[in-house]
Amino acid sequence: MIELTDHNGYSHYFAPSAIAHVQETSTSTQYRGIHAIVRTFDGRETEVRESAQSIVSKIRQSS
């Protein structure tokens, strides 16, 4: 499991195998503290504070 933080500061735990897509956000969205959008295979989206690159690193470290 990897821990990611949403825009409200709450922790969410994801199974790396459940993550379908990670997308870096635009500059205007990053201004609000949201740096990436994580989409899971079941269709859920979570806006998170971590960058897409750091999420990919966490996924690689967990396997």
C-alpha positions as CSV (number, residue, x, y, z in Angstrom):
1,M,0.0,0.0,0.0
2,I,1.1,3.5,-0.7
3,E,0.0,6.6,1.3
4,L,-1.2,9.7,-0.6
5,T,-2.6,12.9,0.8
6,D,-5.7,14.6,-0.6
7,H,-6.2,18.4,-0.8
8,N,-7.8,18.5,2.7
9,G,-4.7,16.8,4.3
10,Y,-6.3,13.4,4.8
11,S,-4.3,10.3,4.1
12,H,-5.5,7.7,1.6
13,Y,-4.0,4.3,1.1
14,F,-3.9,2.7,-2.4
15,A,-2.9,-0.7,-3.5
16,P,-0.4,0.0,-6.4
17,S,-2.1,-2.7,-8.5
18,A,-5.4,-0.7,-8.2
19,I,-4.0,2.4,-9.8
20,A,-4.8,2.7,-13.4
21,H,-3.6,6.2,-14.2
22,V,-1.7,9.1,-12.6
23,Q,-1.8,12.5,-14.2
24,E,0.1,15.7,-13.3
25,T,-2.3,18.7,-12.9
26,S,-2.1,22.1,-14.5
27,T,-0.2,25.0,-13.0
28,S,-3.5,26.7,-11.9
29,T,-4.6,23.5,-10.1
30,Q,-1.2,23.1,-8.5
31,Y,-1.6,26.6,-7.0
32,R,-4.5,25.1,-4.9
33,G,-2.2,22.3,-3.6
34,I,-3.3,19.6,-6.0
35,H,-0.4,18.2,-7.9
36,A,-1.8,15.0,-9.4
37,I,-4.9,13.1,-10.0
38,V,-5.0,9.3,-9.3
39,R,-7.5,7.2,-11.1
40,T,-8.2,3.6,-10.0
41,F,-9.4,0.7,-12.1
42,D,-12.9,1.0,-10.5
43,G,-13.2,4.6,-11.8
44,R,-12.5,6.6,-8.7
45,E,-10.5,9.8,-8.9
46,T,-8.6,11.3,-6.0
47,E,-6.8,14.7,-6.2
48,V,-3.6,14.5,-4.2
49,R,-0.8,16.8,-3.0
50,E,2.0,14.5,-4.2
51,S,3.5,14.9,-7.7
52,A,2.9,12.3,-10.4
53,Q,6.7,11.5,-10.3
54,S,6.7,10.9,-6.6
55,I,3.7,8.7,-6.9
56,V,5.4,6.6,-9.6
57,S,8.5,6.4,-7.3
58,K,6.3,5.1,-4.4
59,I,4.7,2.5,-6.7
60,R,8.1,1.3,-7.9
61,Q,9.4,1.1,-4.3
62,S,6.5,-0.9,-3.1
63,S,7.0,-3.7,-5.7
